[in-house]
Amino acid sequence: MNHELMGAILKSSQWSAGAILMFAQVPVIIASSGSSALLGVGILYADILSIPAVILYWLAGKWRQAHRGK
C-alpha cells in the first residue's frame, strides 16, 4: 500500500499520518544507533522532513472527501 493512501483512508486528521510516519523513525534510530549528542539535530531534521509528508497526506484526505460522493 502506498503511504499516500493512508491520508485518503483516514476519516479525520489525515495530516497526522505524515507526521506519524516521519516520527516513527526516531525510536528505530535510537534503538539501532543509541542516543548521542546529535539526537536533537536528528529530531529537528525529522520535523523538517515531516512538513512535505503532512501536506501530501492532508491533500490526499481532501481529495478523498471531494471524490467520495462521485
Secondary structure, 3 states (H helix, E strand, C coil): CCCHHHHHHCCCCCHHHHHHHHHCHHHHHHHHHCCCCCHHHHHHHHHHHHHHHHHHHHHHHHHHHHHCCC
